[in-house]
């Protein structure tokens, strides 16, 4: 899937929009953004996530469509979407419930997506918009998700640096499209 999405980024680059593209190795699905976390809370978060993934098996996720957040009139984020999946929703709800109990803020809604890039200015936006709107129903393929990874990000002038804190395997296989 990474290869397909990286190729999509290359195709979008040809539109010459003013976009900060996510590096190929950093393409990911965020289940919950935790924000700034103290070192003292990391062990508690690891224990909580371990509980939250218990009983959740591998997921086969369909990747479909493309769009922008927050909307076409004020685009900031370019994304590809995921087909609705009850098991992904169950995983998100489980983690959300556990993390809210630890005092992290509840999310208003969960819109599963993979960010391809962040729009800096609207230079050449009409060309980029036309390409993206043509991809709204495009099927990119599917990907097996067999783990949840707790990541630490450190923002730098060149972009975020990610470090794996802990990996939580998903143990059973479920296929829903």
Beta strands, then each sheet from edge to edge (+ up, - down):
strand 1: 19-21
strand 2: 58-69
strand 3: 77-82
strand 4: 113-119
strand 5: 139-145
strand 6: 147-156
strand 7: 159-169
strand 8: 173-175
sheet 1: 1+ 4- 3+ 2- 5+
sheet 2: 1+ 4- 3+ 2- 8-
sheet 3: 6+ 7-
end
